Amino acid sequence: MSHSAQPLVIRFGRLGDTLLLQPMLRRLHARYVQPCHVLARGRYAAELYQGHPDVADMLVLDAHHQPFVLSPEQWHVVHQLRRMRDVPVYVAELQPTSLARIRFLLKMAGIPDRHCVFLEHIPLPPDSHWIEHLLQLADATPPAFHSAFGHVACMTSAVPELVVSPQERADCDQWLIHRQLAGHPLVLLQAANKRTVRWNGVRKASDDDKSWPIEHWTRVVAAINTQWPDARILLCGSPAEARYLETIRATMAQSGVEVVARDLPVPRLKALLAIAHSMISVDTGPAHMAATMGCPLVVMFGSGPLSYWAPRGASPDAVRVLGGPPRQRVDAIAPDEVIAAWRGLPLRAPPSSRVEAGLTSMALT
């Protein structure tokens, strides 16, 4: 058996889940010498890892599940997987419904169980981060590959890294000029999370432990305007959240606030986070992106355990985490706590003084 292989990693998570795979992809690249195939769900996954040195290619399924016989997309993925019947397979999934779908696809592709290792079989030590759990998976070896790779051990960073290409930077620069945002300090607010907007409207705040009251956001914006009168405050999110964010902006009735949710595909958001002054966010995927891109961050947690899900960046001082157990809801966090944490963030060097391209977050643990 060759002493190099191209591992396949499978994860059907959302944006933050997909980003947190990155240290695992780096570890597998080091172990097997070749970059990884990745099977993920949602177009954002391919956009997130476009041009990344640890990713050879992306197989992407639509986020909405269809019966197999009615889904040409799933047939295509199975056809692609059949070409990978002799590679090590790492299934980084714990959600039962997604696991069942993954097992079905692997069976249809004829990939033997001996070629696979599953995160559900990897014990997690107490108080470990999700990234450490994934790295433990990366250190395991499928039985069929144990003789060739079972002895291979690599120490790699536990901090995610993302690539911003020159094209993505140029696109972001042009967008900032078009929106008349260039030259202003940019503070990003991420008020919504994946559960905020449903098919039938905005979820009730009482049913969302990550919901922070609009009047709290208003006080934060007033504090930012006082400290940085020239700042532009950008309400970020997905296109589906734009109307909800417009409601927040209108309720605030403050200057310098813009909704940009319809203008932020993942590549542009990456580039924007690479130059923004700071971000204030509830616990959601873009907060993890901010930490990865070195954007000074205040992130508010509800019931999620901080030890498991706190965002990681190369500069720990640039990430301030508020809330979490024993507090169970984001709305238990006072605006003054957020304002004080934001004012305590380290100053970010202007874009002109930073390296223009390459990888971010290069620190090793």
C-alpha positions as CSV (number, residue, x, y, z in Angstrom):
1,M,0.0,0.0,0.0
2,S,1.3,3.5,-0.8
3,H,2.5,5.8,1.9
4,S,0.3,8.5,0.8
5,A,-3.5,8.6,0.4
6,Q,-6.2,11.2,-0.2
7,P,-8.6,10.9,2.8
8,L,-12.3,11.6,2.5
9,V,-14.0,13.7,5.3
10,I,-17.8,13.8,5.7
11,R,-19.7,16.4,7.7
12,F,-23.3,17.6,7.2
13,G,-23.1,20.7,9.4
14,R,-23.8,24.3,9.1
15,L,-21.3,27.1,8.4
16,G,-19.6,27.1,11.8
17,D,-19.5,23.3,11.9
18,T,-17.9,23.2,8.5
19,L,-15.3,25.8,9.5
20,L,-14.4,23.9,12.6
21,L,-13.4,20.9,10.5
22,Q,-10.3,22.8,9.3
23,P,-7.8,21.8,11.9
24,M,-8.8,18.2,11.3
25,L,-8.3,18.6,7.5
26,R,-4.8,20.0,8.2
27,R,-4.0,17.0,10.5
28,L,-5.2,14.5,7.9
29,H,-3.2,16.3,5.1
30,A,-0.1,16.0,7.3
31,R,-0.8,12.3,8.1
32,Y,-1.6,11.1,4.6
33,V,0.6,13.6,2.7
34,Q,-2.3,14.5,0.3
35,P,-5.1,17.1,0.8
36,C,-8.6,15.8,1.6
37,H,-11.8,15.2,-0.3
38,V,-14.7,16.7,1.6
39,L,-18.3,15.8,1.4
40,A,-20.5,18.5,3.0
41,R,-23.9,20.0,2.8
42,G,-24.8,23.5,1.5
43,R,-23.1,25.7,-1.1
44,Y,-21.3,27.7,1.6
45,A,-19.1,24.7,2.2
46,A,-17.5,24.9,-1.2
47,E,-17.2,28.7,-0.9
48,L,-15.6,28.5,2.5
49,Y,-12.8,26.2,1.3
50,Q,-12.2,27.4,-2.2
51,G,-8.5,27.4,-2.9
52,H,-7.6,26.0,0.5
53,P,-4.4,23.9,0.5
54,D,-5.8,21.2,2.8
55,V,-8.8,20.5,0.5
56,A,-8.4,18.8,-2.9
57,D,-12.1,19.0,-3.8
58,M,-15.6,19.4,-2.4
59,L,-18.6,17.2,-2.9
60,V,-21.6,19.2,-1.9
61,L,-25.2,18.1,-1.3
62,D,-28.1,20.5,-1.1
63,A,-29.1,21.3,2.5
64,H,-32.7,20.1,1.8
65,H,-33.0,16.3,1.9
66,Q,-34.8,14.6,-1.0
67,P,-35.6,10.9,-1.4
68,F,-32.7,9.2,-3.0
69,V,-34.5,8.0,-6.1
70,L,-35.7,11.5,-6.8
71,S,-32.3,13.2,-6.3
72,P,-29.9,13.3,-9.3
73,E,-27.5,15.2,-7.0
74,Q,-27.3,12.3,-4.6
75,W,-26.8,9.8,-7.4
76,H,-24.0,12.0,-8.7
77,V,-22.4,12.0,-5.2
78,V,-22.6,8.2,-5.0
79,H,-20.9,8.0,-8.4
80,Q,-18.1,10.2,-7.1
81,L,-17.8,8.2,-3.9
82,R,-17.4,5.0,-5.9
83,R,-14.1,6.4,-7.1
84,M,-13.0,6.7,-3.5
85,R,-13.6,3.1,-2.4
86,D,-9.9,2.7,-1.6
87,V,-9.3,5.8,0.5
88,P,-9.6,6.3,4.3
89,V,-13.0,7.8,5.2
90,Y,-13.5,10.0,8.3
91,V,-17.2,10.6,9.3
92,A,-17.2,13.7,11.5
93,E,-20.9,13.6,12.3
94,L,-23.0,12.9,15.4
95,Q,-26.5,13.9,14.4
96,P,-28.5,10.7,14.0
97,T,-30.5,11.7,10.9
98,S,-27.4,12.9,9.1
99,L,-25.5,9.8,10.1
100,A,-28.1,7.5,8.7
101,R,-28.0,9.4,5.4
102,I,-24.2,9.2,5.3
103,R,-24.2,5.5,6.0
104,F,-26.7,4.9,3.2
105,L,-24.5,6.9,0.7
106,L,-21.4,4.9,1.7
107,K,-23.3,1.6,1.3
108,M,-24.6,2.7,-2.1
109,A,-21.0,3.6,-3.1
110,G,-19.7,0.2,-2.0
111,I,-17.3,1.7,0.6
112,P,-16.4,-1.0,3.2
113,D,-16.8,-0.3,6.9
114,R,-13.1,-1.3,7.3
115,H,-12.2,1.9,5.4
116,C,-14.2,4.2,7.7
117,V,-13.8,5.6,11.2
118,F,-16.7,7.5,12.9
119,L,-16.7,10.4,15.4
120,E,-19.4,8.6,17.4
121,H,-16.9,5.9,18.3
122,I,-14.3,8.5,19.6
123,P,-14.7,9.3,23.3
124,L,-14.5,12.9,24.2
125,P,-12.5,13.8,27.4
126,P,-14.4,16.2,29.8
127,D,-14.1,19.9,29.0
128,S,-12.6,19.4,25.6
129,H,-13.3,21.6,22.7
130,W,-15.1,20.3,19.6
131,I,-11.9,20.8,17.6
132,E,-10.0,18.5,20.0
133,H,-12.7,15.9,19.4
134,L,-12.2,16.2,15.7
135,L,-8.4,16.0,16.0
136,Q,-8.8,12.8,18.0
137,L,-10.8,11.5,15.0
138,A,-8.0,12.5,12.7
139,D,-5.5,10.6,14.8
140,A,-7.5,7.4,14.5
141,T,-6.9,5.1,11.5
142,P,-9.5,3.0,9.7
143,P,-8.7,-0.7,10.1
144,A,-7.9,-1.3,6.4
145,F,-5.2,1.4,6.5
146,H,-3.7,0.6,9.9
147,S,-0.6,-1.2,8.6
148,A,0.4,1.7,6.4
149,F,-0.7,4.7,8.5
150,G,-1.4,3.5,12.0
151,H,2.1,4.5,13.2
152,V,1.9,8.0,11.6
153,A,1.5,10.8,14.2
154,C,1.5,14.5,13.5
155,M,1.3,17.5,15.7
156,T,-0.6,20.3,14.0
157,S,-2.4,23.5,15.0
158,A,-5.8,23.4,16.7
159,V,-6.6,26.9,15.4
160,P,-8.6,27.1,12.1
161,E,-7.1,28.7,9.1
162,L,-8.9,30.2,6.0
163,V,-7.6,31.5,2.8
164,V,-8.6,34.9,1.3
165,S,-7.6,35.0,-2.4
166,P,-6.6,38.1,-4.2
167,Q,-9.8,37.9,-6.2
168,E,-11.9,37.8,-3.0
169,R,-10.0,40.8,-1.6
170,A,-10.5,42.7,-4.8
171,D,-14.2,41.9,-4.9
172,C,-14.6,43.1,-1.3
173,D,-12.7,46.3,-2.0
174,Q,-15.0,47.1,-5.0
175,W,-18.1,46.3,-2.9
176,L,-16.9,48.7,-0.1
177,I,-16.4,51.5,-2.7
178,H,-19.8,50.8,-4.2
179,R,-21.5,50.9,-0.8
180,Q,-19.5,54.1,0.1
181,L,-17.9,52.2,3.1
182,A,-14.3,52.4,2.1
183,G,-12.1,54.4,4.5
184,H,-14.5,54.0,7.4
185,P,-13.9,51.8,10.5
186,L,-16.3,48.9,10.1
187,V,-18.0,47.3,13.1
188,L,-20.0,44.2,12.2
189,L,-23.1,43.1,14.2
190,Q,-24.4,39.5,13.9
191,A,-27.8,39.7,15.6
192,A,-29.4,36.6,14.0
193,N,-28.6,32.9,14.3
194,K,-29.6,29.8,12.3
195,R,-32.8,29.5,14.3
196,T,-33.9,33.2,14.2
197,V,-35.9,33.1,10.9
198,R,-38.1,30.1,10.0
199,W,-40.2,29.4,7.0
200,N,-43.2,31.0,8.7
201,G,-41.4,34.1,10.1
202,V,-39.2,35.2,12.9
203,R,-39.0,32.8,15.9
204,K,-40.4,34.2,19.2
205,A,-37.6,35.5,21.4
206,S,-38.8,33.4,24.2
207,D,-38.2,30.3,22.1
208,D,-34.6,31.3,21.1
209,D,-31.9,31.3,23.8
210,K,-29.6,33.2,21.5
211,S,-32.0,36.1,20.9
212,W,-30.7,39.5,22.3
213,P,-33.3,42.3,22.6
214,I,-33.3,45.1,20.0
215,E,-33.1,47.7,22.7
216,H,-29.8,46.1,23.8
217,W,-28.4,46.3,20.3
218,T,-29.5,49.9,20.1
219,R,-27.5,50.8,23.3
220,V,-24.5,49.1,21.8
221,V,-24.8,51.0,18.5
222,A,-25.1,54.3,20.4
223,A,-21.9,53.5,22.3
224,I,-20.0,52.6,19.1
225,N,-21.2,55.9,17.5
226,T,-20.0,57.8,20.5
227,Q,-16.6,56.3,20.4
228,W,-16.2,56.1,16.6
229,P,-18.4,58.8,15.0
230,D,-16.9,57.9,11.6
231,A,-17.6,54.2,11.9
232,R,-20.1,52.3,9.8
233,I,-22.0,49.6,11.6
234,L,-23.0,46.7,9.4
235,L,-25.8,44.3,10.3
236,C,-24.6,41.0,8.8
237,G,-26.5,37.8,8.2
238,S,-27.9,35.6,5.4
239,P,-30.3,36.9,2.7
240,A,-33.2,35.2,4.5
241,E,-32.4,37.3,7.6
242,A,-32.3,40.6,5.7
243,R,-35.9,41.7,6.5
244,Y,-35.5,40.9,10.2
245,L,-32.3,43.0,10.3
246,E,-34.1,45.8,8.4
247,T,-36.6,45.9,11.3
248,I,-33.7,46.1,13.8
249,R,-32.1,49.0,11.8
250,A,-35.4,50.9,11.5
251,T,-36.1,50.5,15.3
252,M,-32.7,51.8,16.1
253,A,-33.1,54.9,14.1
254,Q,-29.4,55.7,14.4
255,S,-27.0,57.0,11.8
256,G,-24.2,54.9,10.2
257,V,-26.1,51.6,10.4
258,E,-26.6,49.5,7.3
259,V,-28.0,46.1,6.5
260,V,-25.7,44.1,4.3
261,A,-27.1,40.6,4.6
262,R,-28.1,40.4,0.9
263,D,-24.5,41.3,-0.1
264,L,-22.4,38.8,1.9
265,P,-21.7,35.6,0.2
266,V,-19.1,33.6,2.1
267,P,-16.0,34.7,0.1
268,R,-16.9,38.4,0.6
269,L,-17.6,37.8,4.3
270,K,-14.2,36.2,4.7
271,A,-12.5,39.2,3.0
272,L,-14.5,41.7,5.1
273,L,-13.7,40.0,8.3
274,A,-10.0,40.2,7.4
275,I,-10.2,44.0,7.5
276,A,-13.1,44.9,9.8
277,H,-12.4,46.8,13.0
278,S,-14.4,44.3,15.1
279,M,-17.5,42.1,15.3
280,I,-20.2,41.7,18.0
281,S,-22.2,38.5,17.6
282,V,-24.4,35.9,19.1
283,D,-23.1,32.4,19.1
284,T,-23.3,31.4,15.4
285,G,-21.1,30.5,12.4
286,P,-19.9,34.0,11.4
287,A,-18.5,34.4,14.9
288,H,-16.2,31.5,14.3
289,M,-15.2,33.0,11.0
290,A,-14.4,36.3,12.7
291,A,-12.1,34.6,15.2
292,T,-10.4,32.6,12.4
293,M,-9.8,35.8,10.3
294,G,-8.3,37.6,13.3
295,C,-11.3,40.1,13.6
296,P,-11.5,41.3,17.2
297,L,-14.7,39.6,18.5
298,V,-17.3,39.8,21.3
299,V,-19.5,36.7,21.2
300,M,-22.5,36.1,23.4
301,F,-23.5,32.6,24.4
302,G,-26.8,31.2,25.6
303,S,-27.0,27.6,26.9
304,G,-24.1,26.3,24.8
305,P,-21.1,25.1,26.7
306,L,-18.1,27.5,26.2
307,S,-15.5,24.8,26.7
308,Y,-16.9,23.0,23.7
309,W,-18.0,25.7,21.3
310,A,-16.1,29.0,22.0
311,P,-14.6,30.5,18.8
312,R,-10.8,30.1,18.4
313,G,-8.4,32.4,16.8
314,A,-4.6,32.9,16.6
315,S,-4.9,35.8,19.1
316,P,-6.9,34.6,22.1
317,D,-7.0,38.1,23.5
318,A,-9.0,39.2,20.5
319,V,-11.9,36.9,21.4
320,R,-14.1,37.9,24.3
321,V,-16.8,35.4,25.3
322,L,-19.8,36.4,27.4
323,G,-22.6,34.3,28.9
324,G,-22.9,30.6,28.7
325,P,-23.8,28.3,31.7
326,P,-25.0,28.8,34.4
327,R,-26.7,31.6,32.4
328,Q,-29.0,29.9,29.9
329,R,-30.0,32.7,27.6
330,V,-28.2,35.5,25.8
331,D,-30.8,38.0,27.0
332,A,-29.3,37.6,30.5
333,I,-26.2,39.5,29.2
334,A,-26.5,43.2,29.9
335,P,-25.6,45.8,27.2
336,D,-23.0,47.3,29.5
337,E,-21.2,44.0,29.6
338,V,-21.0,43.9,25.8
339,I,-19.9,47.5,25.5
340,A,-17.2,47.0,28.1
341,A,-16.0,43.9,26.3
342,W,-16.0,45.6,23.0
343,R,-14.0,48.6,24.3
344,G,-11.5,46.2,25.8
345,L,-10.7,44.5,22.5
346,P,-7.2,45.0,21.2
347,L,-6.8,47.5,18.4
348,R,-6.5,46.0,15.0
349,A,-3.7,47.1,12.7
350,P,-4.9,48.8,9.6
351,P,-5.1,46.6,6.5
352,S,-2.2,48.3,4.8
353,S,0.2,47.1,7.5
354,R,-0.8,43.4,7.4
355,V,0.2,40.7,5.0
356,E,-2.1,41.0,2.0
357,A,-2.6,37.3,1.2
358,G,-2.1,33.8,2.5
359,L,-3.3,32.0,5.6
360,T,-4.5,33.5,8.8
361,S,-4.2,32.1,12.3
362,M,-0.8,30.4,11.9
363,A,-0.1,30.0,15.6
364,L,0.5,26.5,16.8
365,T,-0.9,25.1,20.1
